[in-house]
Amino acid sequence: MEPDPAIIRHVIIRGRVQGVGYRAWTEYTAVDQGLDGWVRNRRDGSVEAVFAGPPDAVGEMIEACRRGPPGARVDAVEARDGTNADLAARGREPFAVLPTA
């Protein structure tokens, strides 16, 4: 069993963040940062993500989410502490793209 990550953050990104490759960009960027977690679209038009790993890397990822990929327009990023239960939604993948919720 792997050790618990240093921190877990649960994030909601609002704006024009669907239909612009935001989930794929998030997955690529998080994996590049060595983070665990998941990302998914939400029916309200937002994107939801959980990031787990070293505090600096998680902080950098949340800052990157404020910009997003080309074509995105991020209006707001809400971040709160996440839980191991939040992280468990990813299943066995280190980082997963989950179905819309």
HELIX and SHEET records of a PDB file:
HELIX    1   1 TYR A   22  ASP A   32  1                                  11    
HELIX    2   2 PRO A   55  ARG A   67  1                                  13    
HELIX    3   3 ASN A   84  ALA A   88  1                                   5    
SHEET    1   A 5 ARG A  73  ASP A  81  0                                        
SHEET    2   A 5 ILE A   7  ARG A  16 -1                                        
SHEET    3   A 5 VAL A  47  GLY A  53 -1                                        
SHEET    4   A 5 ASP A  36  ASN A  41 -1                                        
SHEET    5   A 5 PHE A  95  VAL A  97  1                                        
END                                                                             
